[in-house]
Each structure stands twice: as structure tokens, then as C-alpha cells.
């Protein structure tokens, strides 16, 4: 059984290894990293000046954004969460009163409401979870491609200014062991518990 992951293609094997390493973090390690990332988000000049921000609710030991959402609500910033809708993501309004349910990937999301959804061009910032990232600004997600399809308009030249894409990751998720595809949308920066990488 232990040899089965070795049969995976290189990118899937990298995802497997990164997610396995992430799951080995204990509660204290996760909370400490989340707090350090939270401090950076709170002091981030672009986030400070933003009104509409999409984030995510963590699963599978991802960096938690929950404390930051509470701060954003306190500051009257408009928050949004991704909603799996066909082959792309929609972004639904997220408040303390929002009812959430698990989607097909067992990730919490609001019910889709076209009247409360926001077009990605209206988002100032979108904060994304990361399985792995490289120093060219590319991320590996879970492999379904939702974020790349959703933000494909950012591949235009010149690149639109909004939304500004920030990935949240643990420092150990930095790697040069994968190559980007032409459809991959690069991040503007990645924030880890120890560093801020701008691309």
C-alpha cells in the first residue's frame, strides 16, 4: 500500500506529498502559522485599501482565514466565498449570518444567489488556497482547475489590475518541482508564515 503513491504522475505525486505533509501539522503548528499569516494580511497595504475581497474557508489543513474574516467584517469590508458552479467558480457574499453547506468536495460554501454574487472584475482582491507554489508565481491547487478557469481573463495582455491574486501557503509548500501550463493563471504574490513572495 505504501508504494501506491509512487505510481502517480509527477504532479499528482507532488500534490499527494504536499497534502500529506500538511496533514501532519498538529493543531498548534496550524494555529501558529495561521496567526502569522493573519498578521501579514492585516498589514497588507492592498488589502487595507480594498473593499471587496474573496477568500476561502479552509479544509484539509489549509491556512485558516477565519480570524481575518472576522476582522474584515469589523472593518466593514465586503467578503465573498467561492461557489462551485458548473466548471467555474462564482463568488457569493459572506457575512456572519450566511448559511453554509458542503459542496461536492466537502468544502463549505454559500448557496448560489445570482443577486448576491459578484463578478470577478468587481473583486479588488482574491485570496486562494495553495497546495504548492513556485517562485514564478504559479500555484498547484487540488487539480480540478476551477480557479484557473475562473480567472482566465487575467491572462490577457496587459493583465487587468483586478482582482489582485494572493495565495496562502505554508513555507514548505514552495517548490520548483512542477512546471506551469499555458492556462495556469499566476498569482501576484504568496504569503506564508515566514515570508511574502511578490511576483
C-alpha positions in Angstrom: 0.0 0.0 0.0 2.8 2.4 0.8 4.2 2.1 -2.7 0.9 3.1 -4.5 1.6 6.9 -4.4 4.8 6.3 -6.4 2.7 5.2 -9.3 1.1 8.6 -9.6 2.1 11.1 -12.4 4.7 13.6 -11.1 2.2 16.5 -10.5 -0.3 14.3 -8.7 2.6 12.8 -6.7 3.7 16.3 -5.7 0.1 17.1 -4.6 -0.1 13.9 -2.6 3.2 14.6 -0.8 2.4 18.2 0.0 -1.1 17.4 1.3 0.3 14.6 3.3 2.9 16.8 4.9 0.2 19.5 5.5 -1.9 16.9 7.3 1.0 16.0 9.6 0.9 19.5 11.2 -0.6 19.5 14.6 -3.2 22.0 15.9 -0.6 24.2 17.5 1.5 24.4 14.3 -1.5 25.2 12.2 -2.7 27.9 14.6 0.7 29.4 14.8 1.1 29.6 11.0 -2.4 31.0 10.6 -1.7 33.7 13.1 1.5 34.8 11.4 -0.3 34.9 8.0 -3.2 36.8 9.6 -0.8 39.4 10.8 0.6 39.9 7.3 -2.9 40.1 5.8 -3.9 42.7 8.4 -0.9 44.9 7.5 -1.1 44.3 3.7 -1.4 47.8 2.0 -3.5 46.5 -0.9 -5.9 44.6 1.4 -6.2 47.6 3.7 -7.4 49.7 0.7 -9.7 47.0 -0.7 -13.5 47.0 -0.3 -14.4 43.7 -2.0 -12.3 40.6 -1.1 -12.8 37.0 -1.8 -11.3 34.4 0.5 -11.9 30.8 1.3 -12.9 28.5 4.2 -10.0 26.1 4.9 -10.2 22.4 4.7 -7.6 19.6 4.6 -5.3 21.6 6.9 -5.1 24.7 4.7 -4.1 28.0 6.2 -7.2 29.3 8.0 -8.7 32.7 7.1 -11.4 32.7 9.8 -9.8 35.2 12.1 -9.2 37.5 9.2 -12.8 37.3 8.0 -13.9 38.5 11.5 -11.5 41.4 11.2 -12.8 42.3 7.7 -16.4 42.3 8.9 -15.4 44.6 11.8 -13.9 46.9 9.2 -17.0 46.8 7.0 -15.1 45.2 4.1 -17.3 43.1 1.8 -16.3 39.4 1.9 -17.0 36.7 -0.6 -16.6 32.9 -0.8 -16.1 30.7 -3.9 -19.1 28.6 -5.1 -18.6 25.7 -7.4 -20.9 26.4 -10.3 -20.5 24.1 -13.4 -16.8 24.2 -14.4 -16.1 27.6 -12.8 -16.4 29.5 -9.5 -19.0 32.1 -8.6 -18.4 34.3 -5.6 -21.2 34.6 -3.1 -21.5 37.3 -0.4 -20.2 36.0 3.0 -21.3 37.5 6.3 -21.6 36.2 9.9 -25.3 35.4 9.0 -24.6 33.4 5.8 -25.8 29.9 5.8 -23.2 27.5 4.5 -23.4 23.9 3.1 -20.8 21.4 2.0 -20.3 21.2 -1.8 -19.2 18.1 -3.7 -15.7 18.5 -2.5 -16.9 18.7 1.2 -15.9 22.4 1.3 -18.2 24.9 2.9 -19.8 27.4 0.6 -22.9 29.7 0.5 -25.9 28.8 -1.7 -25.7 30.4 -5.1 -27.8 33.6 -5.3 -27.3 35.5 -8.6 -28.4 38.7 -6.9 -25.7 38.4 -4.2 -22.9 37.1 -6.3 -20.2 39.4 -7.6 -18.4 39.4 -10.9 -14.7 38.8 -10.6 -14.0 42.2 -12.2 -15.6 43.8 -9.2 -13.3 42.0 -6.7 -10.4 44.0 -5.5 -8.5 41.0 -4.1 -9.0 37.2 -4.3 -7.2 35.1 -1.7 -6.6 31.5 -2.8 -5.6 28.3 -1.0 -2.4 26.6 -2.3 -1.2 23.0 -2.4 2.2 24.1 -3.8 3.8 27.2 -5.4 6.9 28.1 -7.3 8.9 31.3 -7.5 7.4 32.3 -10.8 4.1 32.8 -9.0 2.3 29.7 -10.2 0.3 27.5 -7.8 -0.9 24.0 -7.7 -4.4 23.6 -6.4 -6.3 20.4 -5.9 -6.2 19.7 -9.6 -9.8 20.5 -10.7 -8.8 23.7 -12.4 -11.7 25.9 -11.1 -9.6 28.9 -10.1 -7.6 28.9 -13.4 -10.8 28.8 -15.5 -12.5 31.4 -13.3 -9.6 33.9 -13.5 -8.5 33.1 -17.1 -9.3 36.7 -18.1 -6.2 37.7 -16.1 -4.1 36.0 -18.8 -4.8 38.9 -21.2 -2.0 41.4 -22.0 -1.9 43.8 -20.4 -3.1 41.9 -17.3 -6.2 43.6 -15.7 -5.4 45.2 -12.4 -8.3 43.4 -10.6 -8.6 41.1 -8.9 -5.2 41.0 -7.2 -4.4 37.4 -6.5 -2.8 36.3 -3.3 -2.1 32.7 -2.4 -1.8 31.5 1.2 0.6 28.6 1.9 3.0 27.1 4.4 6.6 27.8 3.7 7.3 24.1 3.0 4.9 24.2 0.0 7.4 26.2 -2.0 8.9 24.0 -4.7 10.4 24.0 -8.2 9.2 20.5 -8.9 6.4 21.5 -11.3 6.0 23.5 -14.5 3.2 25.8 -15.4 0.8 25.2 -18.3 -0.3 28.0 -20.7 -3.7 28.0 -19.0 -2.3 28.5 -15.5 -3.0 31.9 -14.0 -0.1 33.2 -12.0 -0.6 34.8 -8.6 0.5 38.3 -7.8 2.0 37.1 -4.5 2.1 34.3 -2.0 2.1 34.8 1.8 3.5 32.1 4.1 4.1 32.0 7.8 7.6 33.3 7.3 7.7 35.3 4.0 5.9 37.3 1.5 6.7 36.4 -2.1 5.8 39.0 -4.7 5.9 38.1 -8.4 
